[in-house]
Structures are given as C-alpha cells and as structure tokens.
Amino acid sequence: MKIVLLGEAMGLFMAEEVGPISRVKHFTASIAGAEYNVAVGLARQGHTPAYCTRLGFDPMGERILDGMRENGISTDLVMQCEGEITGFMLKGSTQRGDPDIAYYRRGSAASKITPHDIDGLDLSGCGRLHVTGVFPAVSESALAATRRLVSRAQALDIPYSFDPNLRPQLWPSEKEMVSALNSLAQGAETVLPGVGEGKLLAGQDTPEGIAAFYHSMGVQNVVVKLGGEGAYFSQKGGAAGYSAGFPVEKVVDTVGAGDGFAAGVIAALAEGEPLEQAAFRGNVVGAVQVANKSDNEGLPTREQLSQVILAGHA
C-alpha cells in the first residue's frame, strides 16, 4: 500500500566512542528523522512509503535521496531547493540511558515548507497518511503545511495516523504544543501516544483514560506505548487490552524505538490486521530497533520479523 509521510529527514552523525559530543573524534554517517524512520520500517515490511519533504541541493540532501532510494522509499514528493540547506544532527554514544543529541536544523529547507507546497502534491493512489508531532514543531509554516495535508487527506477519505512524538524544546510554550497536537489528533483514525505524552496531552494518568480522551475526540484506534512493558490498545466500541512487551536480549540504543513501533502498527493496520495484532507487531519491531545502534538501520524485513517472533526475543 502507498503510505504518505510528511517530515524532515536529516543527516545523522553517530559518535563511535562514549563521552561528550564535543570531545568525540569519530562519527558514523547515517540518516535520521522520526517520519523517515517510520518510512524505512514500512518499506521493509513490504509497503510503499512516499516521503514528502524539502531538501537542499547539497551533499546532505543527496545523501538522504540516496538513502531513500536504497530503502525503497518513493522520492516523488521530495522538493529540492536552490540556496537552502539540509538539516543534520549529532548523536552521542552512551552505555546507559538516552544518548545526547545536538540538532542543526534551524532555517533548514524542510522548515520552510508551506501549505502551497502541499496543495501541489499528487495524492492519487495514496492509501494512508502518517504524521507526527515533530515536524509541526519545526516552524509555523511546517505546522500550517501539516494541517493542510491532514485536511486534504480527510477530504479524500484517506485515513491517517498520528504519533505525538513530543519535542517540547521546539515549541514556544507547553500550552501551544498541547493545543496544536490535540487538534492534529482530532479526526485521526489512529493515535499512538506514549504513556507520558498521553498524561501531558490528555491529562489522564492511565492508558485507559488516555484512550478514552482520544475516543471522545472521534479517534477510532488508540495505542498507548508503555516502553518495555508493551502497549495498551483500544478500539472505539471494540476490543481493548494490553499487549506485553517483546523480550530484548540487550538494549543497544533506545532512539527510534517509538518510530519502529509506529511502523509495525501502521503496516499491520494497512494489511487489515486487528488492532491487537497491530500492537503486537509494533512491540516486536520496536524491540528489534532498540537492539540496534542506528535510528533505522536495524528495522526488520518481513522475513526477519518472522524469525524474531519464532526465536521469542530480539
């Protein structure tokens, strides 16, 4: 199925040694971005992601285009712009907890995307749309563009999924963040909050309460991520319950776990799987991702996914 994603893909430089980023001497180059990670995960599960973004005519932009082609991601919705730069980020290495991150994306080509750009997109043949709360936080025009794409999808009866993926540091205030992200969630077919995100956005302390909040906004499916404990899934007027976390022999890097989870859930729903099975697949893909260093290079193919499930651990 053709699945459209909107976001900012960035160059990624991963530290090869533990310590402060400012002291690291060796980095490995890759590609990052929440929506890009989801696109890679969807492609590896046999779907056709079409990634909408803006890039500069620079080496970083060319690296991202090459990465998209290598991963089976359609570049039909990519815009390249003269005189603009492609953003990048540095990621530290750590033996415990989340690694340090440094972003270099202010004023990037992607941050200047506009609703007018969205109006020019060809969405024919698109079966689903996926957006996150990351890209709308990048700039006012990015938020407006995201709203326009959601509006176009709704007009075409294209179901869309929404992952809040909070980045408080990118928003002017918490109040504005909560208002903007909940407005994007309203009307979504599927919302994928983490339990901590749900507490902030929905004002609820339990997965059941978070799900009820989004159901009251018209959301059909809510899957609340619970980290290593798995997920809580709830279908409006239908099945609800907990899907246990999938075992991981060794956690290498937690970055990208939520994106892997989203890719698993979205792929399963696109294939007509019930929400419970979608939550299970999300747990497995997320577990595989945390057992790998890169944000997306460890995301599994369908065959690898089957092997992991058979083995009983990632």
Buried (B, 14 or more C-beta within 10 A) or exposed (E): BBBBBBBBBBBBBBBEEEEEBEEBEEBEEBBBBBBBBBBBBBBBBEBBBBBBBBBBBBEBBBBBBEBBEEBBBBBEBBBBBEEBBBBBBBBBBBEEEEBBEEBBBEEBBBBBBBBEBBEEBEBEEBEBBBBBBBBBBBBEBBBBBBBBBBEBBBEEEBBBBBBBBBBEEBBEEEEEBBEBBBBBBBBBBBBBBBBEBBBBBBEBEEBBBBBBBBBEBEBBBBBBBBBBEBBBBBBBEEEBEBBEBBBBEEEEBBBBBBBBBBBBBBBBBBBEBBBBBBBBBBBBBBBBBBBBBBBBBBBBEEEBBEEBBEEEBB
